[in-house]
Amino acid sequence: MKYRPGRCLLRDLLIECGFTQTMLADKSGYDKSHISKYVQGKQEMTLGTARTFAQILNCTIDDLYEWIPQE
């Protein structure tokens, strides 16, 4: 079965972990404007970006998005 990413859950994870977008930008080295685009659903993360964020937020890559099954 195939899956596609749905809604980005980064905002929820940041709140859960007590992080701000600025804090994530500082820890990850990614620009805050890119993080904002992910949070707003305007851009999807690359696999490398997702891995970096998952490591910082102590979660899995799967936790960063809702996953929609495709038939």
mmCIF file as Biopython writes it, N, C-alpha, C and O atoms, coordinates in Angstrom:
data_model
#
loop_
_atom_site.group_PDB
_atom_site.id
_atom_site.type_symbol
_atom_site.label_atom_id
_atom_site.label_alt_id
_atom_site.label_comp_id
_atom_site.label_asym_id
_atom_site.label_entity_id
_atom_site.label_seq_id
_atom_site.pdbx_PDB_ins_code
_atom_site.Cartn_x
_atom_site.Cartn_y
_atom_site.Cartn_z
_atom_site.occupancy
_atom_site.B_iso_or_equiv
_atom_site.auth_seq_id
_atom_site.auth_asym_id
_atom_site.pdbx_PDB_model_num
ATOM 1   N N  . MET A ? 1  ? 0.838  -1.174 0.000  1.0 0.0 1  A 1 
ATOM 2   C CA . MET A ? 1  ? 0.000  0.000  0.000  1.0 0.0 1  A 1 
ATOM 3   C C  . MET A ? 1  ? 0.889  1.246  0.000  1.0 0.0 1  A 1 
ATOM 4   O O  . MET A ? 1  ? 1.909  1.295  0.687  1.0 0.0 1  A 1 
ATOM 5   N N  . LYS A ? 2  ? 0.492  2.231  -0.767 1.0 0.0 2  A 1 
ATOM 6   C CA . LYS A ? 2  ? 1.213  3.496  -0.835 1.0 0.0 2  A 1 
ATOM 7   C C  . LYS A ? 2  ? 0.616  4.484  0.157  1.0 0.0 2  A 1 
ATOM 8   O O  . LYS A ? 2  ? -0.556 4.390  0.522  1.0 0.0 2  A 1 
ATOM 9   N N  . TYR A ? 3  ? 1.439  5.425  0.583  1.0 0.0 3  A 1 
ATOM 10  C CA . TYR A ? 3  ? 0.991  6.502  1.460  1.0 0.0 3  A 1 
ATOM 11  C C  . TYR A ? 3  ? 1.480  7.831  0.921  1.0 0.0 3  A 1 
ATOM 12  O O  . TYR A ? 3  ? 2.505  7.909  0.243  1.0 0.0 3  A 1 
ATOM 13  N N  . ARG A ? 4  ? 0.729  8.874  1.236  1.0 0.0 4  A 1 
ATOM 14  C CA . ARG A ? 4  ? 1.201  10.224 0.939  1.0 0.0 4  A 1 
ATOM 15  C C  . ARG A ? 4  ? 1.058  11.046 2.209  1.0 0.0 4  A 1 
ATOM 16  O O  . ARG A ? 4  ? 0.166  10.795 3.019  1.0 0.0 4  A 1 
ATOM 17  N N  . PRO A ? 5  ? 1.938  12.029 2.386  1.0 0.0 5  A 1 
ATOM 18  C CA . PRO A ? 5  ? 1.819  12.853 3.591  1.0 0.0 5  A 1 
ATOM 19  C C  . PRO A ? 5  ? 0.582  13.737 3.531  1.0 0.0 5  A 1 
ATOM 20  O O  . PRO A ? 5  ? 0.266  14.322 2.495  1.0 0.0 5  A 1 
ATOM 21  N N  . GLY A ? 6  ? -0.101 13.822 4.649  1.0 0.0 6  A 1 
ATOM 22  C CA . GLY A ? 6  ? -1.244 14.717 4.791  1.0 0.0 6  A 1 
ATOM 23  C C  . GLY A ? 6  ? -0.821 15.956 5.542  1.0 0.0 6  A 1 
ATOM 24  O O  . GLY A ? 6  ? 0.181  16.586 5.204  1.0 0.0 6  A 1 
ATOM 25  N N  . ARG A ? 7  ? -1.583 16.306 6.562  1.0 0.0 7  A 1 
ATOM 26  C CA . ARG A ? 7  ? -1.310 17.507 7.344  1.0 0.0 7  A 1 
ATOM 27  C C  . ARG A ? 7  ? -0.003 17.363 8.120  1.0 0.0 7  A 1 
ATOM 28  O O  . ARG A ? 7  ? 0.262  16.328 8.731  1.0 0.0 7  A 1 
ATOM 29  N N  . CYS A ? 8  ? 0.800  18.414 8.085  1.0 0.0 8  A 1 
ATOM 30  C CA . CYS A ? 8  ? 2.043  18.448 8.856  1.0 0.0 8  A 1 
ATOM 31  C C  . CYS A ? 8  ? 1.701  18.627 10.332 1.0 0.0 8  A 1 
ATOM 32  O O  . CYS A ? 8  ? 0.897  19.487 10.689 1.0 0.0 8  A 1 
ATOM 33  N N  . LEU A ? 9  ? 2.313  17.813 11.182 1.0 0.0 9  A 1 
ATOM 34  C CA . LEU A ? 9  ? 2.049  17.842 12.614 1.0 0.0 9  A 1 
ATOM 35  C C  . LEU A ? 9  ? 3.163  18.532 13.399 1.0 0.0 9  A 1 
ATOM 36  O O  . LEU A ? 9  ? 3.232  18.425 14.623 1.0 0.0 9  A 1 
ATOM 37  N N  . LEU A ? 10 ? 4.035  19.242 12.678 1.0 0.0 10 A 1 
ATOM 38  C CA . LEU A ? 10 ? 5.177  19.874 13.329 1.0 0.0 10 A 1 
ATOM 39  C C  . LEU A ? 10 ? 4.742  20.873 14.397 1.0 0.0 10 A 1 
ATOM 40  O O  . LEU A ? 10 ? 5.336  20.908 15.475 1.0 0.0 10 A 1 
ATOM 41  N N  . ARG A ? 11 ? 3.731  21.678 14.128 1.0 0.0 11 A 1 
ATOM 42  C CA . ARG A ? 11 ? 3.260  22.660 15.114 1.0 0.0 11 A 1 
ATOM 43  C C  . ARG A ? 11 ? 2.862  21.952 16.417 1.0 0.0 11 A 1 
ATOM 44  O O  . ARG A ? 11 ? 3.232  22.389 17.507 1.0 0.0 11 A 1 
ATOM 45  N N  . ASP A ? 12 ? 2.107  20.859 16.292 1.0 0.0 12 A 1 
ATOM 46  C CA . ASP A ? 12 ? 1.665  20.113 17.473 1.0 0.0 12 A 1 
ATOM 47  C C  . ASP A ? 12 ? 2.856  19.544 18.251 1.0 0.0 12 A 1 
ATOM 48  O O  . ASP A ? 12 ? 2.878  19.585 19.481 1.0 0.0 12 A 1 
ATOM 49  N N  . LEU A ? 13 ? 3.833  19.018 17.530 1.0 0.0 13 A 1 
ATOM 50  C CA . LEU A ? 13 ? 5.009  18.448 18.185 1.0 0.0 13 A 1 
ATOM 51  C C  . LEU A ? 13 ? 5.832  19.527 18.884 1.0 0.0 13 A 1 
ATOM 52  O O  . LEU A ? 13 ? 6.348  19.305 19.980 1.0 0.0 13 A 1 
ATOM 53  N N  . LEU A ? 14 ? 5.953  20.679 18.260 1.0 0.0 14 A 1 
ATOM 54  C CA . LEU A ? 14 ? 6.694  21.774 18.895 1.0 0.0 14 A 1 
ATOM 55  C C  . LEU A ? 14 ? 6.041  22.156 20.223 1.0 0.0 14 A 1 
ATOM 56  O O  . LEU A ? 14 ? 6.728  22.331 21.229 1.0 0.0 14 A 1 
ATOM 57  N N  . ILE A ? 15 ? 4.723  22.283 20.223 1.0 0.0 15 A 1 
ATOM 58  C CA . ILE A ? 15 ? 4.000  22.632 21.447 1.0 0.0 15 A 1 
ATOM 59  C C  . ILE A ? 15 ? 4.199  21.543 22.500 1.0 0.0 15 A 1 
ATOM 60  O O  . ILE A ? 15 ? 4.471  21.828 23.666 1.0 0.0 15 A 1 
ATOM 61  N N  . GLU A ? 16 ? 4.058  20.302 22.070 1.0 0.0 16 A 1 
ATOM 62  C CA . GLU A ? 16 ? 4.195  19.159 22.983 1.0 0.0 16 A 1 
ATOM 63  C C  . GLU A ? 16 ? 5.580  19.109 23.620 1.0 0.0 16 A 1 
ATOM 64  O O  . GLU A ? 16 ? 5.722  18.740 24.786 1.0 0.0 16 A 1 
ATOM 65  N N  . CYS A ? 17 ? 6.602  19.483 22.849 1.0 0.0 17 A 1 
ATOM 66  C CA . CYS A ? 17 ? 7.981  19.434 23.332 1.0 0.0 17 A 1 
ATOM 67  C C  . CYS A ? 17 ? 8.425  20.740 24.002 1.0 0.0 17 A 1 
ATOM 68  O O  . CYS A ? 17 ? 9.544  20.831 24.507 1.0 0.0 17 A 1 
ATOM 69  N N  . GLY A ? 18 ? 7.557  21.734 24.005 1.0 0.0 18 A 1 
ATOM 70  C CA . GLY A ? 18 ? 7.914  23.014 24.607 1.0 0.0 18 A 1 
ATOM 71  C C  . GLY A ? 18 ? 8.896  23.821 23.773 1.0 0.0 18 A 1 
ATOM 72  O O  . GLY A ? 18 ? 9.675  24.609 24.309 1.0 0.0 18 A 1 
ATOM 73  N N  . PHE A ? 19 ? 8.858  23.622 22.466 1.0 0.0 19 A 1 
ATOM 74  C CA . PHE A ? 19 ? 9.758  24.319 21.551 1.0 0.0 19 A 1 
ATOM 75  C C  . PHE A ? 19 ? 9.006  25.415 20.806 1.0 0.0 19 A 1 
ATOM 76  O O  . PHE A ? 19 ? 7.790  25.331 20.629 1.0 0.0 19 A 1 
ATOM 77  N N  . THR A ? 20 ? 9.717  26.422 20.381 1.0 0.0 20 A 1 
ATOM 78  C CA . THR A ? 20 ? 9.192  27.402 19.437 1.0 0.0 20 A 1 
ATOM 79  C C  . THR A ? 20 ? 9.838  27.134 18.086 1.0 0.0 20 A 1 
ATOM 80  O O  . THR A ? 20 ? 10.804 26.377 17.988 1.0 0.0 20 A 1 
ATOM 81  N N  . GLN A ? 21 ? 9.301  27.757 17.051 1.0 0.0 21 A 1 
ATOM 82  C CA . GLN A ? 21 ? 9.914  27.620 15.729 1.0 0.0 21 A 1 
ATOM 83  C C  . GLN A ? 21 ? 11.331 28.175 15.743 1.0 0.0 21 A 1 
ATOM 84  O O  . GLN A ? 21 ? 12.223 27.632 15.092 1.0 0.0 21 A 1 
ATOM 85  N N  . THR A ? 22 ? 11.532 29.250 16.482 1.0 0.0 22 A 1 
ATOM 86  C CA . THR A ? 22 ? 12.869 29.855 16.585 1.0 0.0 22 A 1 
ATOM 87  C C  . THR A ? 22 ? 13.846 28.908 17.258 1.0 0.0 22 A 1 
ATOM 88  O O  . THR A ? 22 ? 14.991 28.788 16.824 1.0 0.0 22 A 1 
ATOM 89  N N  . MET A ? 23 ? 13.407 28.238 18.309 1.0 0.0 23 A 1 
ATOM 90  C CA . MET A ? 23 ? 14.272 27.277 18.993 1.0 0.0 23 A 1 
ATOM 91  C C  . MET A ? 23 ? 14.658 26.132 18.060 1.0 0.0 23 A 1 
ATOM 92  O O  . MET A ? 23 ? 15.812 25.706 18.038 1.0 0.0 23 A 1 
ATOM 93  N N  . LEU A ? 24 ? 13.684 25.635 17.288 1.0 0.0 24 A 1 
ATOM 94  C CA . LEU A ? 24 ? 13.970 24.559 16.338 1.0 0.0 24 A 1 
ATOM 95  C C  . LEU A ? 24 ? 14.938 25.043 15.263 1.0 0.0 24 A 1 
ATOM 96  O O  . LEU A ? 24 ? 15.841 24.310 14.860 1.0 0.0 24 A 1 
ATOM 97  N N  . ALA A ? 25 ? 14.753 26.265 14.806 1.0 0.0 25 A 1 
ATOM 98  C CA . ALA A ? 25 ? 15.667 26.835 13.807 1.0 0.0 25 A 1 
ATOM 99  C C  . ALA A ? 25 ? 17.088 26.902 14.369 1.0 0.0 25 A 1 
ATOM 100 O O  . ALA A ? 25 ? 18.044 26.545 13.681 1.0 0.0 25 A 1 
ATOM 101 N N  . ASP A ? 26 ? 17.226 27.351 15.598 1.0 0.0 26 A 1 
ATOM 102 C CA . ASP A ? 26 ? 18.543 27.456 16.227 1.0 0.0 26 A 1 
ATOM 103 C C  . ASP A ? 26 ? 19.209 26.097 16.385 1.0 0.0 26 A 1 
ATOM 104 O O  . ASP A ? 26 ? 20.404 25.957 16.123 1.0 0.0 26 A 1 
ATOM 105 N N  . LYS A ? 27 ? 18.448 25.099 16.810 1.0 0.0 27 A 1 
ATOM 106 C CA . LYS A ? 27 ? 19.012 23.760 17.037 1.0 0.0 27 A 1 
ATOM 107 C C  . LYS A ? 27 ? 19.298 23.005 15.744 1.0 0.0 27 A 1 
ATOM 108 O O  . LYS A ? 27 ? 20.233 22.207 15.677 1.0 0.0 27 A 1 
ATOM 109 N N  . SER A ? 28 ? 18.482 23.263 14.713 1.0 0.0 28 A 1 
ATOM 110 C CA . SER A ? 28 ? 18.596 22.480 13.479 1.0 0.0 28 A 1 
ATOM 111 C C  . SER A ? 28 ? 19.482 23.130 12.423 1.0 0.0 28 A 1 
ATOM 112 O O  . SER A ? 28 ? 20.028 22.447 11.556 1.0 0.0 28 A 1 
ATOM 113 N N  . GLY A ? 29 ? 19.625 24.460 12.500 1.0 0.0 29 A 1 
ATOM 114 C CA . GLY A ? 29 ? 20.374 25.163 11.464 1.0 0.0 29 A 1 
ATOM 115 C C  . GLY A ? 29 ? 19.526 25.525 10.259 1.0 0.0 29 A 1 
ATOM 116 O O  . GLY A ? 29 ? 20.027 26.107 9.297  1.0 0.0 29 A 1 
ATOM 117 N N  . TYR A ? 30 ? 18.234 25.181 10.306 1.0 0.0 30 A 1 
ATOM 118 C CA . TYR A ? 30 ? 17.326 25.542 9.218  1.0 0.0 30 A 1 
ATOM 119 C C  . TYR A ? 30 ? 16.782 26.940 9.461  1.0 0.0 30 A 1 
ATOM 120 O O  . TYR A ? 30 ? 16.616 27.362 10.605 1.0 0.0 30 A 1 
ATOM 121 N N  . ASP A ? 31 ? 16.509 27.649 8.386  1.0 0.0 31 A 1 
ATOM 122 C CA . ASP A ? 31 ? 15.971 28.990 8.477  1.0 0.0 31 A 1 
ATOM 123 C C  . ASP A ? 31 ? 14.559 28.958 9.049  1.0 0.0 31 A 1 
ATOM 124 O O  . ASP A ? 31 ? 13.766 28.077 8.715  1.0 0.0 31 A 1 
ATOM 125 N N  . LYS A ? 32 ? 14.248 29.924 9.913  1.0 0.0 32 A 1 
ATOM 126 C CA . LYS A ? 32 ? 12.924 29.980 10.535 1.0 0.0 32 A 1 
ATOM 127 C C  . LYS A ? 32 ? 11.822 30.091 9.490  1.0 0.0 32 A 1 
ATOM 128 O O  . LYS A ? 32 ? 10.729 29.562 9.694  1.0 0.0 32 A 1 
ATOM 129 N N  . SER A ? 33 ? 12.086 30.769 8.373  1.0 0.0 33 A 1 
ATOM 130 C CA . SER A ? 33 ? 11.051 30.911 7.337  1.0 0.0 33 A 1 
ATOM 131 C C  . SER A ? 33 ? 10.699 29.559 6.722  1.0 0.0 33 A 1 
ATOM 132 O O  . SER A ? 33 ? 9.545  29.331 6.359  1.0 0.0 33 A 1 
ATOM 133 N N  . HIS A ? 34 ? 11.686 28.651 6.600  1.0 0.0 34 A 1 
ATOM 134 C CA . HIS A ? 34 ? 11.396 27.312 6.092  1.0 0.0 34 A 1 
ATOM 135 C C  . HIS A ? 34 ? 10.547 26.533 7.089  1.0 0.0 34 A 1 
ATOM 136 O O  . HIS A ? 34 ? 9.599  25.849 6.704  1.0 0.0 34 A 1 
ATOM 137 N N  . ILE A ? 35 ? 10.885 26.638 8.361  1.0 0.0 35 A 1 
ATOM 138 C CA . ILE A ? 35 ? 10.115 25.943 9.390  1.0 0.0 35 A 1 
ATOM 139 C C  . ILE A ? 35 ? 8.680  26.454 9.388  1.0 0.0 35 A 1 
ATOM 140 O O  . ILE A ? 35 ? 7.743  25.669 9.531  1.0 0.0 35 A 1 
ATOM 141 N N  . SER A ? 36 ? 8.504  27.739 9.231  1.0 0.0 36 A 1 
ATOM 142 C CA . SER A ? 36 ? 7.168  28.329 9.167  1.0 0.0 36 A 1 
ATOM 143 C C  . SER A ? 36 ? 6.374  27.763 7.985  1.0 0.0 36 A 1 
ATOM 144 O O  . SER A ? 36 ? 5.179  27.498 8.111  1.0 0.0 36 A 1 
ATOM 145 N N  . LYS A ? 37 ? 7.037  27.579 6.838  1.0 0.0 37 A 1 
ATOM 146 C CA . LYS A ? 37 ? 6.357  27.008 5.665  1.0 0.0 37 A 1 
ATOM 147 C C  . LYS A ? 37 ? 5.917  25.574 5.925  1.0 0.0 37 A 1 
ATOM 148 O O  . LYS A ? 37 ? 4.848  25.167 5.470  1.0 0.0 37 A 1 
ATOM 149 N N  . TYR A ? 38 ? 6.725  24.802 6.649  1.0 0.0 38 A 1 
ATOM 150 C CA . TYR A ? 38 ? 6.341  23.426 6.986  1.0 0.0 38 A 1 
ATOM 151 C C  . TYR A ? 38 ? 5.128  23.440 7.914  1.0 0.0 38 A 1 
ATOM 152 O O  . TYR A ? 38 ? 4.164  22.706 7.700  1.0 0.0 38 A 1 
ATOM 153 N N  . VAL A ? 39 ? 5.187  24.283 8.943  1.0 0.0 39 A 1 
ATOM 154 C CA . VAL A ? 39 ? 4.106  24.372 9.923  1.0 0.0 39 A 1 
ATOM 155 C C  . VAL A ? 39 ? 2.798  24.796 9.263  1.0 0.0 39 A 1 
ATOM 156 O O  . VAL A ? 39 ? 1.731  24.291 9.613  1.0 0.0 39 A 1 
ATOM 157 N N  . GLN A ? 40 ? 2.878  25.711 8.320  1.0 0.0 40 A 1 
ATOM 158 C CA . GLN A ? 40 ? 1.685  26.217 7.642  1.0 0.0 40 A 1 
ATOM 159 C C  . GLN A ? 40 ? 1.196  25.297 6.517  1.0 0.0 40 A 1 
ATOM 160 O O  . GLN A ? 40 ? 0.141  25.540 5.931  1.0 0.0 40 A 1 
ATOM 161 N N  . GLY A ? 41 ? 1.956  24.248 6.216  1.0 0.0 41 A 1 
ATOM 162 C CA . GLY A ? 41 ? 1.564  23.325 5.165  1.0 0.0 41 A 1 
ATOM 163 C C  . GLY A ? 41 ? 1.830  23.851 3.762  1.0 0.0 41 A 1 
ATOM 164 O O  . GLY A ? 41 ? 1.255  23.356 2.792  1.0 0.0 41 A 1 
ATOM 165 N N  . LYS A ? 42 ? 2.692  24.844 3.650  1.0 0.0 42 A 1 
ATOM 166 C CA . LYS A ? 42 ? 3.004  25.430 2.344  1.0 0.0 42 A 1 
ATOM 167 C C  . LYS A ? 42 ? 4.137  24.695 1.644  1.0 0.0 42 A 1 
ATOM 168 O O  . LYS A ? 42 ? 4.349  24.872 0.444  1.0 0.0 42 A 1 
ATOM 169 N N  . GLN A ? 43 ? 4.857  23.881 2.383  1.0 0.0 43 A 1 
ATOM 170 C CA . GLN A ? 43 ? 5.984  23.149 1.818  1.0 0.0 43 A 1 
ATOM 171 C C  . GLN A ? 43 ? 6.133  21.838 2.578  1.0 0.0 43 A 1 
ATOM 172 O O  . GLN A ? 43 ? 5.939  21.798 3.793  1.0 0.0 43 A 1 
ATOM 173 N N  . GLU A ? 44 ? 6.478  20.759 1.865  1.0 0.0 44 A 1 
ATOM 174 C CA . GLU A ? 44 ? 6.742  19.479 2.507  1.0 0.0 44 A 1 
ATOM 175 C C  . GLU A ? 44 ? 8.227  19.356 2.806  1.0 0.0 44 A 1 
ATOM 176 O O  . GLU A ? 44 ? 9.067  19.835 2.043  1.0 0.0 44 A 1 
ATOM 177 N N  . MET A ? 45 ? 8.537  18.722 3.904  1.0 0.0 45 A 1 
ATOM 178 C CA . MET A ? 45 ? 9.925  18.507 4.292  1.0 0.0 45 A 1 
ATOM 179 C C  . MET A ? 45 ? 10.577 17.457 3.403  1.0 0.0 45 A 1 
ATOM 180 O O  . MET A ? 45 ? 9.926  16.521 2.940  1.0 0.0 45 A 1 
ATOM 181 N N  . THR A ? 46 ? 11.861 17.629 3.177  1.0 0.0 46 A 1 
ATOM 182 C CA . THR A ? 46 ? 12.634 16.559 2.551  1.0 0.0 46 A 1 
ATOM 183 C C  . THR A ? 46 ? 12.866 15.485 3.615  1.0 0.0 46 A 1 
ATOM 184 O O  . THR A ? 46 ? 12.647 15.720 4.803  1.0 0.0 46 A 1 
ATOM 185 N N  . LEU A ? 47 ? 13.301 14.336 3.189  1.0 0.0 47 A 1 
ATOM 186 C CA . LEU A ? 47 ? 13.571 13.255 4.120  1.0 0.0 47 A 1 
ATOM 187 C C  . LEU A ? 47 ? 14.659 13.661 5.113  1.0 0.0 47 A 1 
ATOM 188 O O  . LEU A ? 47 ? 14.562 13.355 6.301  1.0 0.0 47 A 1 
ATOM 189 N N  . GLY A ? 48 ? 15.680 14.340 4.634  1.0 0.0 48 A 1 
ATOM 190 C CA . GLY A ? 48 ? 16.768 14.783 5.506  1.0 0.0 48 A 1 
ATOM 191 C C  . GLY A ? 48 ? 16.299 15.780 6.554  1.0 0.0 48 A 1 
ATOM 192 O O  . GLY A ? 48 ? 16.702 15.710 7.715  1.0 0.0 48 A 1 
ATOM 193 N N  . THR A ? 49 ? 15.452 16.699 6.141  1.0 0.0 49 A 1 
ATOM 194 C CA . THR A ? 49 ? 14.906 17.684 7.077  1.0 0.0 49 A 1 
ATOM 195 C C  . THR A ? 49 ? 14.048 16.988 8.127  1.0 0.0 49 A 1 
ATOM 196 O O  . THR A ? 49 ? 14.163 17.276 9.318  1.0 0.0 49 A 1 
ATOM 197 N N  . ALA A ? 50 ? 13.194 16.081 7.688  1.0 0.0 50 A 1 
ATOM 198 C CA . ALA A ? 50 ? 12.328 15.344 8.613  1.0 0.0 50 A 1 
ATOM 199 C C  . ALA A ? 50 ? 13.166 14.560 9.620  1.0 0.0 50 A 1 
ATOM 200 O O  . ALA A ? 50 ? 12.839 14.522 10.806 1.0 0.0 50 A 1 
ATOM 201 N N  . ARG A ? 51 ? 14.231 13.945 9.157  1.0 0.0 51 A 1 
ATOM 202 C CA . ARG A ? 51 ? 15.109 13.171 10.050 1.0 0.0 51 A 1 
ATOM 203 C C  . ARG A ? 51 ? 15.745 14.081 11.090 1.0 0.0 51 A 1 
ATOM 204 O O  . ARG A ? 51 ? 15.818 13.734 12.269 1.0 0.0 51 A 1 
ATOM 205 N N  . THR A ? 52 ? 16.203 15.242 10.650 1.0 0.0 52 A 1 
ATOM 206 C CA . THR A ? 52 ? 16.827 16.205 11.560 1.0 0.0 52 A 1 
ATOM 207 C C  . THR A ? 52 ? 15.843 16.645 12.629 1.0 0.0 52 A 1 
ATOM 208 O O  . THR A ? 52 ? 16.172 16.643 13.816 1.0 0.0 52 A 1 
ATOM 209 N N  . PHE A ? 53 ? 14.640 17.022 12.219 1.0 0.0 53 A 1 
ATOM 210 C CA . PHE A ? 53 ? 13.624 17.476 13.170 1.0 0.0 53 A 1 
ATOM 211 C C  . PHE A ? 53 ? 13.219 16.348 14.119 1.0 0.0 53 A 1 
ATOM 212 O O  . PHE A ? 53 ? 13.046 16.573 15.316 1.0 0.0 53 A 1 
ATOM 213 N N  . ALA A ? 54 ? 13.068 15.146 13.588 1.0 0.0 54 A 1 
ATOM 214 C CA . ALA A ? 54 ? 12.681 14.009 14.424 1.0 0.0 54 A 1 
ATOM 215 C C  . ALA A ? 54 ? 13.732 13.755 15.502 1.0 0.0 54 A 1 
ATOM 216 O O  . ALA A ? 54 ? 13.391 13.457 16.647 1.0 0.0 54 A 1 
ATOM 217 N N  . GLN A ? 55 ? 14.984 13.869 15.145 1.0 0.0 55 A 1 
ATOM 218 C CA . GLN A ? 55 ? 16.072 13.666 16.116 1.0 0.0 55 A 1 
ATOM 219 C C  . GLN A ? 55 ? 15.995 14.717 17.223 1.0 0.0 55 A 1 
ATOM 220 O O  . GLN A ? 55 ? 16.111 14.389 18.404 1.0 0.0 55 A 1 
ATOM 221 N N  . ILE A ? 56 ? 15.802 15.973 16.841 1.0 0.0 56 A 1 
ATOM 222 C CA . ILE A ? 56 ? 15.748 17.064 17.818 1.0 0.0 56 A 1 
ATOM 223 C C  . ILE A ? 56 ? 14.523 16.944 18.713 1.0 0.0 56 A 1 
ATOM 224 O O  . ILE A ? 56 ? 14.608 17.182 19.918 1.0 0.0 56 A 1 
ATOM 225 N N  . LEU A ? 57 ? 13.381 16.574 18.131 1.0 0.0 57 A 1 
ATOM 226 C CA . LEU A ? 57 ? 12.129 16.515 18.879 1.0 0.0 57 A 1 
ATOM 227 C C  . LEU A ? 57 ? 11.881 15.159 19.530 1.0 0.0 57 A 1 
ATOM 228 O O  . LEU A ? 57 ? 10.843 14.941 20.155 1.0 0.0 57 A 1 
ATOM 229 N N  . ASN A ? 58 ? 12.843 14.249 19.378 1.0 0.0 58 A 1 
ATOM 230 C CA . ASN A ? 58 ? 12.760 12.915 19.973 1.0 0.0 58 A 1 
ATOM 231 C C  . ASN A ? 58 ? 11.468 12.194 19.559 1.0 0.0 58 A 1 
ATOM 232 O O  . ASN A ? 58 ? 10.709 11.703 20.395 1.0 0.0 58 A 1 
ATOM 233 N N  . CYS A ? 59 ? 11.251 12.151 18.245 1.0 0.0 59 A 1 
ATOM 234 C CA . CYS A ? 59 ? 10.089 11.456 17.693 1.0 0.0 59 A 1 
ATOM 235 C C  . CYS A ? 59 ? 10.542 10.711 16.441 1.0 0.0 59 A 1 
ATOM 236 O O  . CYS A ? 59 ? 11.734 10.682 16.133 1.0 0.0 59 A 1 
ATOM 237 N N  . THR A ? 60 ? 9.609  10.115 15.727 1.0 0.0 60 A 1 
ATOM 238 C CA . THR A ? 60 ? 9.948  9.443  14.477 1.0 0.0 60 A 1 
ATOM 239 C C  . THR A ? 60 ? 9.521  10.337 13.308 1.0 0.0 60 A 1 
ATOM 240 O O  . THR A ? 60 ? 8.734  11.269 13.474 1.0 0.0 60 A 1 
ATOM 241 N N  . ILE A ? 61 ? 10.044 10.039 12.154 1.0 0.0 61 A 1 
ATOM 242 C CA . ILE A ? 61 ? 9.647  10.769 10.943 1.0 0.0 61 A 1 
ATOM 243 C C  . ILE A ? 61 ? 8.141  10.619 10.720 1.0 0.0 61 A 1 
ATOM 244 O O  . ILE A ? 61 ? 7.481  11.563 10.286 1.0 0.0 61 A 1 
ATOM 245 N N  . ASP A ? 62 ? 7.609  9.459  11.009 1.0 0.0 62 A 1 
ATOM 246 C CA . ASP A ? 62 ? 6.167  9.226  10.852 1.0 0.0 62 A 1 
ATOM 247 C C  . ASP A ? 62 ? 5.333  10.174 11.698 1.0 0.0 62 A 1 
ATOM 248 O O  . ASP A ? 62 ? 4.203  10.498 11.334 1.0 0.0 62 A 1 
ATOM 249 N N  . ASP A ? 63 ? 5.881  10.623 12.830 1.0 0.0 63 A 1 
ATOM 250 C CA . ASP A ? 63 ? 5.149  11.521 13.722 1.0 0.0 63 A 1 
ATOM 251 C C  . ASP A ? 63 ? 5.001  12.936 13.168 1.0 0.0 63 A 1 
ATOM 252 O O  . ASP A ? 63 ? 4.207  13.720 13.686 1.0 0.0 63 A 1 
ATOM 253 N N  . LEU A ? 64 ? 5.745  13.265 12.136 1.0 0.0 64 A 1 
ATOM 254 C CA . LEU A ? 64 ? 5.763  14.629 11.616 1.0 0.0 64 A 1 
ATOM 255 C C  . LEU A ? 64 ? 4.604  14.943 10.673 1.0 0.0 64 A 1 
ATOM 256 O O  . LEU A ? 64 ? 4.324  16.112 10.405 1.0 0.0 64 A 1 
ATOM 257 N N  . TYR A ? 65 ? 3.932  13.914 10.170 1.0 0.0 65 A 1 
ATOM 258 C CA . TYR A ? 65 ? 2.812  14.110 9.246  1.0 0.0 65 A 1 
ATOM 259 C C  . TYR A ? 65 ? 1.695  13.131 9.564  1.0 0.0 65 A 1 
ATOM 260 O O  . TYR A ? 65 ? 1.931  12.066 10.134 1.0 0.0 65 A 1 
ATOM 261 N N  . GLU A ? 66 ? 0.486  13.498 9.192  1.0 0.0 66 A 1 
ATOM 262 C CA . GLU A ? 66 ? -0.583 12.511 9.084  1.0 0.0 66 A 1 
ATOM 263 C C  . GLU A ? 66 ? -0.308 11.766 7.780  1.0 0.0 66 A 1 
ATOM 264 O O  . GLU A ? 66 ? 0.090  12.377 6.788  1.0 0.0 66 A 1 
ATOM 265 N N  . TRP A ? 67 ? -0.517 10.466 7.776  1.0 0.0 67 A 1 
ATOM 266 C CA . TRP A ? 67 ? -0.231 9.673  6.574  1.0 0.0 67 A 1 
ATOM 267 C C  . TRP A ? 67 ? -1.528 9.141  6.000  1.0 0.0 67 A 1 
ATOM 268 O O  . TRP A ? 67 ? -2.325 8.515  6.699  1.0 0.0 67 A 1 
ATOM 269 N N  . ILE A ? 68 ? -1.730 9.397  4.712  1.0 0.0 68 A 1 
ATOM 270 C CA . ILE A ? 68 ? -2.964 9.035  4.018  1.0 0.0 68 A 1 
ATOM 271 C C  . ILE A ? 68 ? -2.693 7.856  3.098  1.0 0.0 68 A 1 
ATOM 272 O O  . ILE A ? 68 ? -1.857 7.951  2.199  1.0 0.0 68 A 1 
ATOM 273 N N  . PRO A ? 69 ? -3.396 6.735  3.315  1.0 0.0 69 A 1 
ATOM 274 C CA . PRO A ? 69 ? -3.206 5.580  2.432  1.0 0.0 69 A 1 
ATOM 275 C C  . PRO A ? 69 ? -3.751 5.852  1.034  1.0 0.0 69 A 1 
ATOM 276 O O  . PRO A ? 69 ? -4.799 6.479  0.877  1.0 0.0 69 A 1 
ATOM 277 N N  . GLN A ? 70 ? -3.043 5.383  0.039  1.0 0.0 70 A 1 
ATOM 278 C CA . GLN A ? 70 ? -3.438 5.502  -1.363 1.0 0.0 70 A 1 
ATOM 279 C C  . GLN A ? 70 ? -3.690 4.097  -1.909 1.0 0.0 70 A 1 
ATOM 280 O O  . GLN A ? 70 ? -2.898 3.182  -1.683 1.0 0.0 70 A 1 
ATOM 281 N N  . GLU A ? 71 ? -4.768 3.941  -2.608 1.0 0.0 71 A 1 
ATOM 282 C CA . GLU A ? 71 ? -5.071 2.612  -3.156 1.0 0.0 71 A 1 
ATOM 283 C C  . GLU A ? 71 ? -4.628 2.496  -4.592 1.0 0.0 71 A 1 
ATOM 284 O O  . GLU A ? 71 ? -4.804 1.447  -5.210 1.0 0.0 71 A 1 
#
